[in-house]
Amino acid sequence: MKVGVVTFPGSLDDGDARRAVTIGGNEAVALWHGDDDLRGVDAVVLPGGFSYGDYLRCGAISRFAPVMTSVVEAAGKGMPVLGICNGFQILCESHLLPGALIRNDHRKFVCRDQRLRIERVDTPWTSSYAAGAEVTIVLKNGEGGFVADEPTLDRLEGEGRVVARYLDDNPNGSLRDIAGISNERGNVVGLMPHPEHAVEDLTGPGTDGLGFFTSLASSVFA
Amino acid sequence: MARYVVDVMPKPEILDPQGKAVLGSLPRLGFAGVSDVRQGKRFEIELDGEPSDALLDEVRAMAEKLLSNPVIEDFEVHLQGEPEGTFA
C-alpha cells in the first residue's frame, strides 16, 4: 500500500515515519503541507514535531494547511489516517477526533520508553496486535495531556474507542490514562507515543511499534 | 479603523499548568494571599471600517474558528475601550 507522510513546517518525525512505513512493508510517499494533492496514497500518517512552531495551540494552524482539507475529506470516506503526537493534536484540532491535548500536568517535557496496552485492535493501524497486548514504545511530549469532558470520555470507553492506554505511571496527566483514541469507524487513530521510533532493534526500545505499520497490509487482506 | 479585543481563557474545569506555575512563583517573590492564577491569551484585531455589530460578529467567528479551541477554552470579544462582556 502507498502510505503518505505529511511534512509540515516544523515536523520532526516525518523521516522516521517514512522509514517505519517502509520497514512495515508499505511504500512511503512524502506529502507536503502546502499541496492538497494526496498523490494517490491509500493511507496517511501525520507525524510528530512542532508544526508551525506550535504557535497559537499545538496543531491549530496545521489544521488549515491545504493538505488537511484533502486529508479530512479522505478520512470521511474511510481512508486510514494515523496521527502521532503532533499529528494527534492536529486530528483533534481538525475535529476528526474528540478532545484536546494540553500541557503535561507536571509542566516538564517527558522523554522515555513507555509501556502501553493496546485496547482496540480492529483498526487498520492496530490489527497486527493481540487485544490487550502490552508494548513498550517511545514517548516524548510537552503537551500530551489528553482531556475531554466526562460524557465524551464515557462515550469513548463505551464504544471501545480507546486504542491505547498508559501502563505504570501516567506520564502527562491524560484523563483515564488515555494514550490513543480512534473515531467511530476506526479508520482515524491518534496516538501520543511514537511507534515509528520503535521499529528496529538497533535504535529505540525494541520493535513493539512496528505493528502500527504492518497492520495496514494485514487489514486489507483480512 | 476598528480594534477589537479577544480574550481566551482555559475553561474553569480544565487544568491550567501555566497558571499553576505562576501561582507557585508568586509566594516565593513575597506576594502573599494569592489563591489562584489562570493564564489565558489576548488578541487585538484591527479591521477596516467603523465599528459595527457585523464586525463584532466577524471577530466572534474568528475566535470560534481559529483563536480558541472550544473543547478547552472560552472566549470573550469586545471593542477596545468598551467594557468587557462575559465569557461564553
Contacts between the chains, C-beta under 8 A, distances in Angstrom:
chain1	res1	chain2	res2	distance
A	56	B	66	7.3
A	56	B	67	7.4
A	57	B	69	5.8
A	60	B	66	6.8
A	60	B	69	7.0
A	64	B	66	7.4
A	92	B	71	7.4
A	93	B	69	6.8
A	98	B	71	7.6
A	99	B	71	6.3
A	100	B	69	5.7
A	100	B	71	4.3
A	100	B	72	4.6
A	102	B	10	7.9
A	102	B	14	6.7
A	102	B	15	6.8
A	102	B	17	7.5
A	102	B	72	6.1
A	103	B	17	4.5
A	103	B	18	6.7
A	104	B	17	6.9
A	105	B	15	5.9
A	105	B	17	6.0
A	106	B	17	7.8
A	107	B	17	4.7
A	107	B	18	7.7
A	107	B	20	7.5
A	107	B	21	5.8
A	145	B	15	7.2
A	147	B	14	6.1
A	147	B	15	7.4
A	147	B	71	7.5
A	147	B	72	6.3
A	148	B	71	6.8
A	149	B	13	7.9
A	149	B	71	8.0
A	173	B	15	6.7
